[in-house]
Amino acid sequence: MHRKVLQLLVDNTSGVLSRISGLFSRRGYNIESITAGVTADPRYTRITIVTSGDDEILDQIEKQVAKLVDVRDIKELKPDESVYRELAMIKVKTSAEQRQGVISVADIFRAKIIDVSNDSLIIELTGNQAKIEAFIELLEGYEILELARTGIAGLGRGTENVTYL
């Protein structure tokens, strides 16, 4: 099994995300993560999909997605030619005595404390998946009450692969 990160530029129309995810579910393909947001041009949406399978399945996924009417461009974001980021928000149960320890770990990872209550902290962390996984592992001694992750968003490095529509 291999992973592939696909970046799609699609028309910013209603139902486009549903049509793309529907293609995956009809064919039995797996989506590990999917993120979508409007681009600098409001007519288009950029969608980043992380999927997995063997080489044949991954090639088939790319070909099938490219055939969809709303898809204007599709490219693979290869790890050495791209930048990936993910956002995680983590709510950690803390007592007054534990709070400084959690804050210290957050500082090491350049995470932000975005909410503080009497018995918990919410931490915002942005980075690659390995960084987020490492941070979560260091919180093992604390009780994680809630965790929200966005999935990968990515862009290719440099100007060679920019798509102009």
Disulfide bonds with the S-S distance in Angstrom:
none
